[in-house]
Amino acid sequence: MNIPIAKPYFDNNEKEAVADSLDKGWVVQGPKVRAFEEAVRSFTGAKYAKAVTSCTTALHASLLACGIKKGDEVIVPSFTFIATANAVEYTGAKPVFADINLDTYSIDPGSLEKAVTPRTKALMPVHLFGLCADMDPILKTARSKGLKIVEDAACGMGGFYKGKHAGVIGDAGCLSFHPRKSITTGEGGMVITDSEDIDRKVSLLRDHGASVSDLQRHLKKGYLLPDYNIVGYNYRMTDIQGGIGCEQMKKLDKIIERKKFLVSRYEKKLASAEWLKRPVVPEGCAHGYQSYVCLFAPEKPRTLRNVQAMNEKRNRVMDILESRGVATRQGTHAVHLLGYYAKKYGLKPGDFFNSFAADRLTLALPLYFQMTEEEQDFVIEQLGEAYKECAE
Ligand SMILES: Cc1ncc(COP(=O)(O)O)c(C=O)c1O
């Protein structure tokens, strides 16, 4: 068997949507991007949605739209994809790390509160793997100190916190449509927000600062070039991607339902594996299951040394699985361990212990719409055997 970690789900409808764009010749940001935005806006319940080239550019544009600039500080979790922190660096502000809760992999509200300084201007909770961060205490901190919240909802499609979709809880939320996510446009991202002001600024920033978009010009007075009052970027999504996105949105409920079914099978069949901590879903949260990430923990993570010893065993298990055709991955990385951040800010592994442990011990198992029950049973069986071989 050859079982990937994830797999995009396309059928003829995406192919026809691409062919339609090519036939019509409208391939840059246009009507299909607008329709995709409307579908995401309606699904998430946001007031506004603007598509961009990736979640990374969505994060950058959102931070700028929230007024983040050189000299400011923005708090980000130390266990997240590097793009969360990079987006802060792009603005000239300083990413300040806070540790996570090892049960949920989300930023620890207590650690976040302690990281606030007079320079802090924004908080960036990350809804990792499809589970929303614990937003109530984060909102409380933001309100009491007058801080903006930019939610990194790259993995958040289909994730809810107390009835609200990921990304519409703070000031702006950023989604990713990378192929590892539940729906994909190849590359792609979107800013969702209830703020008319943020939406308008993102709209300008993604299109070089143009005061009128191509689509607006196409509909009226196309011969007039727009004015440019700010320095913007080219973060426009293509209409080819917009068409794919529209078709993917029609599949989203079905994809999430199937993933939830497969997760329930993992939960049942892995319940007796005490060495593997399965994902925790706190009360009030609906998990979107962008991925199914467990913690390889034959013992409780206590020290750098015991985590490192378990890490060696985890990697052996992953090696064996790979040799048998089962792809696994570490959940994501601890950004404070990565060369650029460790060097620039003088960070050490033990500075954020839970993030270090999550980096070394997370184990994501294959999960995707087309996965058969037979394939899943093979993964579970091979996982059990690989662990036994390493424990011997
Ligand atoms: C938490 C998180 N933030 C940001 C990103 C960046 O998303 P993109 O690849 O769309 O730029 C990712 C992508 O994996 C992610 O997982």
The ligand as a Tripos MOL2 file, in Angstrom:
@<TRIPOS>MOLECULE
LIG
   16    16     1     0     0
SMALL
NO_CHARGES

@<TRIPOS>ATOM
      1 C1         -0.6150   27.5020   10.9640 C.3       1 LIG1
      2 C2         -0.2640   27.9090    9.5620 C.ar      1 LIG1
      3 N1         -0.1190   29.2160    9.2880 N.ar      1 LIG1
      4 C3          0.1660   29.6520    8.0370 C.ar      1 LIG1
      5 C4          0.3440   28.7580    7.0140 C.ar      1 LIG1
      6 C5          0.7200   29.2820    5.6570 C.3       1 LIG1
      7 O1         -0.2600   28.9810    4.7160 O.3       1 LIG1
      8 P1          0.0540   29.1560    3.1610 P.3       1 LIG1
      9 O2          0.8490   27.9550    2.7300 O.co2     1 LIG1
     10 O3         -1.3110   29.1930    2.5170 O.co2     1 LIG1
     11 O4          0.7830   30.4280    2.9940 O.co2     1 LIG1
     12 C6          0.2140   27.3900    7.2480 C.ar      1 LIG1
     13 C7          0.4210   26.4280    6.1580 C.2       1 LIG1
     14 O5          0.6260   25.2620    6.3340 O.2       1 LIG1
     15 C8         -0.0960   26.9510    8.5610 C.ar      1 LIG1
     16 O6         -0.2290   25.6550    8.8540 O.3       1 LIG1
@<TRIPOS>BOND
     1     1     2 1
     2     2     3 ar
     3     2    15 ar
     4     3     4 ar
     5     4     5 ar
     6     5     6 1
     7     5    12 ar
     8     6     7 1
     9     7     8 1
    10     8     9 2
    11     8    10 1
    12     8    11 1
    13    12    13 1
    14    12    15 ar
    15    13    14 2
    16    15    16 1
@<TRIPOS>SUBSTRUCTURE
     1 LIG1         1 GROUP 0 **** ****
